[in-house]
Amino acid sequence: MILFWILSILLIATAVWTITASKPVYSVVGLLAHFVALAVLYLSLSAEFLAVMQIIVYSGAILVLFVFVIALLSSGVAPFSVGPNRLPKALVPVMGIVIIAFGMLIYAVSRTSMPAPTGQTLGPVGSAGVFGSVADFGRALFTTQLLPFEVTAFILMVAVIGVVLLAGDAMESSGSAAQAKQVHREMREAILREGDR
């Protein structure tokens, strides 16, 4: 129960930090801390598959995408100034985080008597019928939770189409039609000259 309260406070704090950070990179770091705390919460509920997917998919893929978008949006605005080397100062907080993470991992592994949810049994991870197993997760995702899953996929597809349309409008409005025809003509002539050689 103490672990739940610690993780709850940590999840709320990192969510507030993500929203109120002064720079986008700080928001990404806050979101990373939030995802890691959420993965530890999944581990405390014996849902190892969800915890691993939280780290791999969200922390590994989505946050890297956010960092690339931030880097691309800020490129060409102004040159980055090289600041002081802060790596030596980061050693103490990183070691503290590693020690806390190992402590939580040892705590999660050491406890063995957790009551099973109703209708579920405890057992080896990955076995069918065990709470948090891959088989139960897949069955719930594609049977009882199929409609929310499909609605989420539809919303993400609409978002991707919207981004493509907005980016297409921005690219078209960046230059006039006459300039685009001129560039197209010059490219065609360059290709024809290369072909004649």
Backbone as CSV, one residue per row, in Angstrom:
resi,resn,N_x,N_y,N_z,CA_x,CA_y,CA_z,C_x,C_y,C_z
1,MET,0.812,-1.190,0.000,0.000,0.000,0.000,0.863,1.264,0.000
2,ILE,2.005,1.195,0.665,2.912,2.350,0.700,3.455,2.622,-0.692
3,LEU,3.784,1.548,-1.416,4.287,1.717,-2.781,3.233,2.389,-3.667
4,PHE,1.973,2.022,-3.490,0.905,2.644,-4.281,0.830,4.139,-4.020
5,TRP,0.905,4.550,-2.741,0.816,5.974,-2.421,2.034,6.736,-2.941
6,ILE,3.207,6.133,-2.861,4.413,6.786,-3.389,4.283,6.962,-4.899
7,LEU,3.845,5.895,-5.586,3.688,5.978,-7.041,2.580,6.952,-7.428
8,SER,1.517,7.030,-6.643,0.439,7.972,-6.945,0.935,9.408,-6.874
9,ILE,1.659,9.727,-5.822,2.207,11.086,-5.685,3.192,11.369,-6.809
10,LEU,4.018,10.379,-7.124,4.997,10.555,-8.203,4.313,10.744,-9.553
11,LEU,3.253,9.987,-9.822,2.526,10.120,-11.085,1.864,11.499,-11.209
12,ILE,1.265,11.971,-10.142,0.644,13.298,-10.184,1.697,14.380,-10.366
13,ALA,2.819,14.259,-9.639,3.878,15.272,-9.733,4.488,15.318,-11.128
14,THR,4.753,14.164,-11.727,5.353,14.152,-13.063,4.364,14.626,-14.120
15,ALA,3.065,14.353,-13.924,2.065,14.855,-14.873,1.987,16.377,-14.811
16,VAL,2.021,16.940,-13.614,2.004,18.398,-13.472,3.269,18.996,-14.056
17,TRP,4.411,18.342,-13.822,5.683,18.828,-14.366,5.639,18.825,-15.896
18,THR,5.065,17.770,-16.484,4.984,17.685,-17.943,4.177,18.845,-18.517
19,ILE,3.107,19.195,-17.866,2.235,20.254,-18.385,2.809,21.643,-18.141
20,THR,3.472,21.843,-17.014,3.904,23.189,-16.638,5.368,23.474,-16.928
21,ALA,6.077,22.570,-17.571,7.508,22.797,-17.833,7.699,23.990,-18.758
22,SER,8.806,24.704,-18.552,9.042,25.928,-19.325,9.579,25.637,-20.722
23,LYS,10.216,24.500,-20.908,10.771,24.145,-22.213,10.214,22.794,-22.654
24,PRO,10.074,22.585,-23.969,9.513,21.312,-24.447,10.347,20.094,-24.061
25,VAL,11.652,20.249,-24.015,12.500,19.098,-23.659,12.250,18.701,-22.207
26,TYR,12.028,19.682,-21.333,11.713,19.367,-19.942,10.373,18.633,-19.849
27,SER,9.433,18.991,-20.710,8.155,18.277,-20.735,8.345,16.821,-21.137
28,VAL,9.233,16.584,-22.097,9.506,15.202,-22.513,10.152,14.421,-21.380
29,VAL,11.066,15.051,-20.645,11.698,14.368,-19.502,10.650,14.063,-18.430
30,GLY,9.738,15.013,-18.172,8.672,14.756,-17.213,7.758,13.631,-17.659
31,LEU,7.477,13.575,-18.967,6.644,12.498,-19.497,7.354,11.147,-19.391
32,LEU,8.666,11.148,-19.595,9.436,9.913,-19.426,9.362,9.425,-17.983
33,ALA,9.535,10.329,-17.031,9.426,9.948,-15.617,8.020,9.431,-15.304
34,HIS,7.013,10.034,-15.903,5.636,9.586,-15.703,5.442,8.170,-16.240
35,PHE,5.954,7.905,-17.440,5.809,6.568,-18.025,6.541,5.512,-17.201
36,VAL,7.716,5.846,-16.687,8.465,4.878,-15.872,7.715,4.592,-14.574
37,ALA,7.170,5.634,-13.930,6.396,5.413,-12.707,5.149,4.581,-12.991
38,LEU,4.522,4.805,-14.142,3.356,4.010,-14.513,3.738,2.550,-14.754
39,ALA,4.918,2.321,-15.346,5.381,0.948,-15.549,5.644,0.259,-14.208
40,VAL,6.197,0.988,-13.240,6.406,0.404,-11.910,5.059,0.097,-11.256
41,LEU,4.060,0.945,-11.480,2.726,0.669,-10.949,2.157,-0.606,-11.569
42,TYR,2.363,-0.793,-12.868,1.922,-2.038,-13.504,2.652,-3.243,-12.910
43,LEU,3.941,-3.075,-12.639,4.696,-4.175,-12.021,4.138,-4.513,-10.641
44,SER,3.754,-3.496,-9.888,3.208,-3.763,-8.554,1.862,-4.474,-8.626
45,LEU,1.182,-4.386,-9.769,-0.094,-5.089,-9.957,0.089,-6.448,-10.625
46,SER,1.335,-6.890,-10.765,1.687,-8.168,-11.404,1.301,-8.209,-12.865
47,ALA,1.309,-7.068,-13.532,1.041,-7.002,-14.967,2.353,-6.696,-15.674
48,GLU,3.216,-7.709,-15.721,4.563,-7.517,-16.251,4.557,-7.167,-17.731
49,PHE,3.646,-7.777,-18.480,3.581,-7.502,-19.913,3.256,-6.036,-20.166
50,LEU,2.274,-5.499,-19.449,1.923,-4.090,-19.617,3.073,-3.182,-19.216
51,ALA,3.807,-3.557,-18.177,4.940,-2.739,-17.744,6.018,-2.699,-18.817
52,VAL,6.315,-3.840,-19.406,7.337,-3.886,-20.459,6.874,-3.124,-21.697
53,MET,5.607,-3.286,-22.070,5.089,-2.549,-23.221,5.079,-1.041,-22.960
54,GLN,4.815,-0.654,-21.721,4.851,0.768,-21.364,6.240,1.343,-21.599
55,ILE,7.261,0.605,-21.210,8.631,1.090,-21.387,9.039,1.046,-22.856
56,ILE,8.772,-0.069,-23.541,9.242,-0.217,-24.925,8.493,0.718,-25.869
57,VAL,7.151,0.695,-25.812,6.367,1.457,-26.788,6.381,2.942,-26.468
58,TYR,5.992,3.296,-25.253,5.852,4.721,-24.942,7.202,5.376,-24.673
59,SER,7.973,4.823,-23.738,9.251,5.450,-23.409,10.252,5.291,-24.542
60,GLY,10.195,4.183,-25.252,11.172,3.954,-26.304,10.822,4.575,-27.632
61,ALA,9.570,4.478,-28.049,9.202,4.924,-29.392,8.539,6.294,-29.397
62,ILE,7.510,6.466,-28.598,6.743,7.710,-28.637,7.587,8.891,-28.174
63,LEU,8.337,8.722,-27.097,9.142,9.844,-26.607,10.276,10.191,-27.557
64,VAL,10.844,9.198,-28.224,11.875,9.497,-29.230,11.259,10.299,-30.371
65,LEU,10.033,9.955,-30.749,9.325,10.732,-31.769,9.118,12.173,-31.307
66,PHE,8.727,12.359,-30.051,8.553,13.712,-29.518,9.859,14.492,-29.568
67,VAL,10.959,13.840,-29.198,12.260,14.526,-29.202,12.646,14.920,-30.624
68,PHE,12.405,14.049,-31.597,12.717,14.387,-32.991,11.855,15.549,-33.475
69,VAL,10.575,15.566,-33.113,9.707,16.680,-33.520,10.197,17.981,-32.905
70,ILE,10.569,17.951,-31.635,11.085,19.158,-30.987,12.372,19.615,-31.665
71,ALA,13.250,18.662,-31.986,14.516,19.024,-32.640,14.271,19.604,-34.031
72,LEU,13.325,19.026,-34.780,13.058,19.526,-36.125,12.356,20.876,-36.105
73,LEU,11.468,21.086,-35.147,10.767,22.368,-35.083,11.684,23.499,-34.644
74,SER,12.682,23.180,-33.838,13.572,24.235,-33.364,14.807,24.385,-34.240
75,SER,14.974,23.546,-35.258,16.154,23.663,-36.108,16.010,24.847,-37.043
76,GLY,17.085,25.545,-37.264,17.094,26.679,-38.163,16.576,27.958,-37.547
77,VAL,16.096,27.910,-36.320,15.602,29.121,-35.681,16.768,29.984,-35.226
78,ALA,17.660,29.382,-34.479,18.838,30.096,-33.993,19.895,29.055,-33.664
79,PRO,21.165,29.411,-33.781,22.195,28.436,-33.429,22.170,28.136,-31.939
80,PHE,22.435,26.877,-31.615,22.457,26.476,-30.220,23.777,26.904,-29.599
81,SER,23.688,27.467,-28.422,24.914,27.847,-27.725,25.361,26.689,-26.846
82,VAL,26.642,26.456,-26.823,27.192,25.371,-26.022,27.321,25.870,-24.589
83,GLY,26.643,25.187,-23.680,26.671,25.589,-22.278,27.735,24.827,-21.512
84,PRO,27.737,24.993,-20.212,28.723,24.286,-19.396,28.425,22.789,-19.352
85,ASN,29.434,22.015,-19.051,29.288,20.567,-18.963,28.596,20.216,-17.648
86,ARG,27.361,19.746,-17.738,26.587,19.420,-16.538,26.602,17.928,-16.225
87,LEU,27.331,17.148,-16.991,27.337,15.700,-16.793,27.876,15.299,-15.418
88,PRO,28.964,15.889,-14.918,29.423,15.480,-13.578,28.393,15.750,-12.483
89,LYS,27.597,16.818,-12.627,26.593,17.128,-11.608,25.420,16.154,-11.662
90,ALA,25.217,15.497,-12.779,24.085,14.580,-12.928,24.373,13.198,-12.358
91,LEU,25.617,12.931,-11.960,25.972,11.595,-11.489,25.233,11.229,-10.205
92,VAL,25.152,12.156,-9.262,24.501,11.863,-7.982,22.996,11.596,-8.166
93,PRO,22.234,12.444,-8.886,20.806,12.114,-9.064,20.581,10.812,-9.831
94,VAL,21.418,10.543,-10.819,21.254,9.308,-11.594,21.502,8.095,-10.699
95,MET,22.532,8.165,-9.871,22.797,7.036,-8.970,21.652,6.867,-7.970
96,GLY,21.073,7.977,-7.507,19.920,7.891,-6.598,18.732,7.227,-7.265
97,ILE,18.472,7.602,-8.505,17.356,6.999,-9.242,17.596,5.514,-9.470
98,VAL,18.829,5.150,-9.798,19.154,3.730,-10.023,18.975,2.930,-8.739
99,ILE,19.409,3.480,-7.614,19.273,2.767,-6.336,17.797,2.611,-5.971
100,ILE,17.007,3.666,-6.178,15.569,3.576,-5.886,14.900,2.557,-6.803
101,ALA,15.289,2.545,-8.076,14.695,1.591,-9.018,15.031,0.159,-8.631
102,PHE,16.296,-0.082,-8.251,16.662,-1.438,-7.827,15.946,-1.823,-6.539
103,GLY,15.757,-0.866,-5.640,15.023,-1.158,-4.406,13.589,-1.552,-4.704
104,MET,12.948,-0.816,-5.617,11.572,-1.161,-5.995,11.516,-2.513,-6.698
105,LEU,12.508,-2.795,-7.519,12.541,-4.084,-8.214,12.706,-5.229,-7.223
106,ILE,13.599,-5.059,-6.259,13.800,-6.104,-5.248,12.526,-6.290,-4.425
107,TYR,11.868,-5.175,-4.092,10.615,-5.276,-3.337,9.552,-6.025,-4.147
108,ALA,9.428,-5.696,-5.437,8.400,-6.328,-6.262,8.662,-7.815,-6.440
109,VAL,9.930,-8.182,-6.562,10.260,-9.593,-6.758,10.119,-10.376,-5.460
110,SER,10.428,-9.728,-4.335,10.446,-10.462,-3.073,9.057,-10.791,-2.527
111,ARG,8.063,-9.995,-2.872,6.740,-10.288,-2.311,6.076,-11.402,-3.117
112,THR,5.491,-12.323,-2.396,4.917,-13.486,-3.060,3.439,-13.665,-2.766
113,SER,2.952,-13.126,-1.679,1.555,-13.375,-1.305,0.704,-12.165,-1.666
114,MET,0.285,-12.131,-2.901,-0.641,-11.087,-3.342,-1.950,-11.760,-3.704
115,PRO,-3.075,-11.279,-3.169,-4.352,-11.930,-3.500,-4.676,-11.766,-4.976
116,ALA,-5.140,-12.838,-5.557,-5.492,-12.811,-6.983,-6.818,-12.096,-7.173
117,PRO,-6.958,-11.352,-8.280,-8.257,-10.741,-8.575,-9.300,-11.820,-8.801
118,THR,-10.561,-11.448,-8.656,-11.622,-12.434,-8.817,-11.607,-13.005,-10.224
119,GLY,-11.700,-14.308,-10.305,-11.713,-14.976,-11.596,-10.322,-15.193,-12.177
120,GLN,-9.291,-14.755,-11.510,-7.926,-14.902,-12.005,-7.124,-15.714,-10.997
121,THR,-6.079,-16.328,-11.472,-5.197,-17.081,-10.591,-3.792,-16.521,-10.704
122,LEU,-3.025,-16.736,-9.660,-1.619,-16.359,-9.698,-0.813,-17.551,-10.203
123,GLY,0.239,-17.281,-10.902,1.076,-18.345,-11.427,2.234,-17.758,-12.187
124,PRO,2.916,-18.601,-12.961,4.050,-18.090,-13.726,3.622,-17.069,-14.773
125,VAL,4.451,-16.064,-14.947,4.138,-14.999,-15.898,4.094,-15.579,-17.306
126,GLY,3.069,-15.188,-18.065,2.933,-15.646,-19.437,1.998,-16.820,-19.592
127,SER,1.620,-17.468,-18.497,0.702,-18.596,-18.583,-0.715,-18.088,-18.812
128,ALA,-1.508,-18.854,-19.522,-2.900,-18.463,-19.786,-3.694,-18.542,-18.496
129,GLY,-4.619,-17.598,-18.327,-5.465,-17.579,-17.147,-4.829,-16.913,-15.949
130,VAL,-3.589,-16.420,-16.072,-2.904,-15.758,-14.978,-3.069,-14.260,-15.148
131,PHE,-3.336,-13.553,-14.053,-3.547,-12.110,-14.113,-2.324,-11.417,-14.715
132,GLY,-2.553,-10.577,-15.709,-1.467,-9.842,-16.336,-0.749,-10.602,-17.428
133,SER,-1.237,-11.774,-17.804,-0.548,-12.556,-18.821,-0.852,-12.008,-20.207
134,VAL,0.004,-12.363,-21.159,-0.166,-11.895,-22.529,-1.459,-12.442,-23.125
135,ALA,-1.773,-13.693,-22.824,-2.980,-14.309,-23.376,-4.233,-13.585,-22.888
136,ASP,-4.292,-13.276,-21.589,-5.461,-12.567,-21.071,-5.538,-11.146,-21.605
137,PHE,-4.395,-10.497,-21.764,-4.368,-9.141,-22.310,-4.892,-9.136,-23.748
138,GLY,-4.428,-10.082,-24.572,-4.890,-10.171,-25.955,-6.363,-10.520,-26.047
139,ARG,-6.826,-11.420,-25.195,-8.236,-11.798,-25.204,-9.106,-10.596,-24.836
140,ALA,-8.712,-9.846,-23.818,-9.495,-8.667,-23.419,-9.451,-7.596,-24.501
141,LEU,-8.301,-7.436,-25.146,-8.148,-6.382,-26.149,-9.008,-6.650,-27.377
142,PHE,-9.112,-7.905,-27.780,-9.817,-8.218,-29.028,-11.198,-8.830,-28.823
143,THR,-11.696,-8.881,-27.585,-13.066,-9.347,-27.358,-13.856,-8.288,-26.592
144,THR,-13.632,-8.175,-25.291,-14.442,-7.265,-24.492,-14.080,-5.804,-24.721
145,GLN,-12.858,-5.484,-25.068,-12.417,-4.096,-25.259,-12.165,-3.775,-26.729
146,LEU,-12.809,-4.498,-27.653,-12.552,-4.296,-29.075,-13.020,-2.920,-29.563
147,LEU,-14.202,-2.485,-29.133,-14.718,-1.194,-29.595,-13.820,-0.017,-29.183
148,PRO,-13.404,0.103,-27.910,-12.484,1.206,-27.576,-11.159,1.116,-28.332
149,PHE,-10.681,-0.100,-28.576,-9.439,-0.277,-29.324,-9.589,0.236,-30.757
150,GLU,-10.707,-0.099,-31.407,-10.936,0.344,-32.774,-11.181,1.851,-32.844
151,VAL,-11.885,2.398,-31.854,-12.119,3.850,-31.822,-10.797,4.592,-31.665
152,THR,-9.909,4.080,-30.817,-8.592,4.695,-30.645,-7.802,4.655,-31.951
153,ALA,-7.842,3.527,-32.639,-7.143,3.431,-33.922,-7.708,4.417,-34.932
154,PHE,-9.027,4.571,-34.964,-9.663,5.523,-35.882,-9.254,6.959,-35.552
155,ILE,-9.238,7.311,-34.270,-8.850,8.670,-33.866,-7.397,8.942,-34.252
156,LEU,-6.521,7.975,-34.054,-5.119,8.161,-34.440,-4.981,8.317,-35.955
157,MET,-5.767,7.559,-36.727,-5.704,7.692,-38.180,-6.185,9.076,-38.624
158,VAL,-7.271,9.565,-38.010,-7.762,10.908,-38.332,-6.708,11.955,-37.978
159,ALA,-6.012,11.772,-36.850,-4.966,12.719,-36.460,-3.823,12.725,-37.466
160,VAL,-3.426,11.551,-37.939,-2.339,11.472,-38.929,-2.762,12.148,-40.234
161,ILE,-3.990,11.906,-40.680,-4.472,12.550,-41.913,-4.523,14.062,-41.732
162,GLY,-4.960,14.521,-40.566,-4.994,15.959,-40.300,-3.615,16.592,-40.334
163,VAL,-2.628,15.902,-39.773,-1.257,16.432,-39.797,-0.738,16.501,-41.222
164,VAL,-1.020,15.474,-42.021,-0.564,15.486,-43.416,-1.222,16.628,-44.185
165,LEU,-2.511,16.827,-43.973,-3.203,17.925,-44.661,-2.681,19.293,-44.222
166,LEU,-2.459,19.462,-42.922,-1.932,20.738,-42.438,-0.519,20.990,-42.952
167,ALA,0.299,19.953,-42.960,1.664,20.116,-43.468,1.648,20.385,-44.957
168,GLY,0.728,19.762,-45.690,0.620,20.018,-47.125,0.213,21.446,-47.411
169,ASP,-0.739,21.996,-46.630,-1.128,23.396,-46.805,0.019,24.335,-46.497
170,ALA,0.790,24.013,-45.467,1.913,24.880,-45.115,2.974,24.852,-46.203
171,MET,3.182,23.682,-46.807,4.195,23.597,-47.852,3.735,24.334,-49.101
172,GLU,2.430,24.255,-49.429,1.946,24.954,-50.611,1.977,26.463,-50.435
173,SER,1.682,26.929,-49.220,1.632,28.368,-49.002,3.002,28.981,-48.830
174,SER,4.037,28.154,-48.714,5.374,28.714,-48.490,5.921,29.374,-49.746
175,GLY,5.467,29.007,-50.918,5.939,29.634,-52.145,4.785,29.805,-53.116
176,SER,4.955,30.670,-54.070,3.875,30.897,-55.026,3.864,29.798,-56.085
177,ALA,2.794,29.751,-56.855,2.674,28.740,-57.911,3.688,28.986,-59.016
178,ALA,3.986,30.254,-59.291,4.978,30.572,-60.332,6.366,30.095,-59.929
179,GLN,6.703,30.260,-58.643,8.003,29.779,-58.174,8.066,28.258,-58.254
180,ALA,6.978,27.579,-57.919,6.966,26.122,-57.981,7.131,25.647,-59.421
181,LYS,6.475,26.314,-60.380,6.636,25.936,-61.788,8.059,26.176,-62.259
182,GLN,8.658,27.283,-61.804,10.039,27.583,-62.191,10.995,26.514,-61.661
183,VAL,10.822,26.129,-60.423,11.672,25.082,-59.841,11.467,23.777,-60.579
184,HIS,10.219,23.451,-60.886,9.923,22.212,-61.604,10.577,22.230,-62.991
185,ARG,10.531,23.355,-63.694,11.125,23.494,-65.018,12.652,23.337,-64.940
186,GLU,13.262,23.983,-63.939,14.715,23.887,-63.787,15.144,22.456,-63.467
187,MET,14.377,21.772,-62.648,14.713,20.377,-62.329,14.598,19.499,-63.570
188,ARG,13.543,19.697,-64.376,13.366,18.916,-65.594,14.517,19.165,-66.568
189,GLU,14.908,20.421,-66.713,16.017,20.739,-67.623,17.330,20.138,-67.129
190,ALA,17.551,20.146,-65.813,18.780,19.550,-65.265,18.808,18.043,-65.506
191,ILE,17.651,17.397,-65.372,17.589,15.947,-65.610,17.831,15.646,-67.084
192,LEU,17.256,16.462,-67.983,17.473,16.251,-69.421,18.931,16.484,-69.800
193,ARG,19.580,17.485,-69.205,20.998,17.729,-69.499,21.852,16.555,-69.041
194,GLU,21.519,15.998,-67.855,22.284,14.845,-67.362,22.067,13.625,-68.262
195,GLY,20.860,13.501,-68.805,20.568,12.371,-69.670,21.289,12.465,-71.016
196,ASP,21.556,13.688,-71.501,22.253,13.879,-72.778,23.738,13.565,-72.685
197,ARG,24.324,13.568,-71.505,25.771,13.357,-71.354,26.167,11.928,-71.578
